[in-house]
């Protein structure tokens, strides 16, 4: 081995605990990011499926009779023209 390789090996051996800890932390971070992405994907798929299911339901339609309001407004405008 050349002296450069020997020096590099000694430096790696001296910092091995630090390097191992850094790799473990990066693995945990990587797994956390992947877990968050998976949870977001599942939530989005669930929401989309519920939205599709909900849009297929029949909606209740209410009819409103505005005759009384129209008559009242017509009565007000008739009074304004009579005065």
Secondary structure as GFF3:
##gff-version 3
##sequence-region A 1 83
A	DSSP	alpha_helix	3	14	.	.	.	ID=ss1
A	DSSP	alpha_helix	16	55	.	.	.	ID=ss2
A	DSSP	alpha_helix	67	82	.	.	.	ID=ss3
###
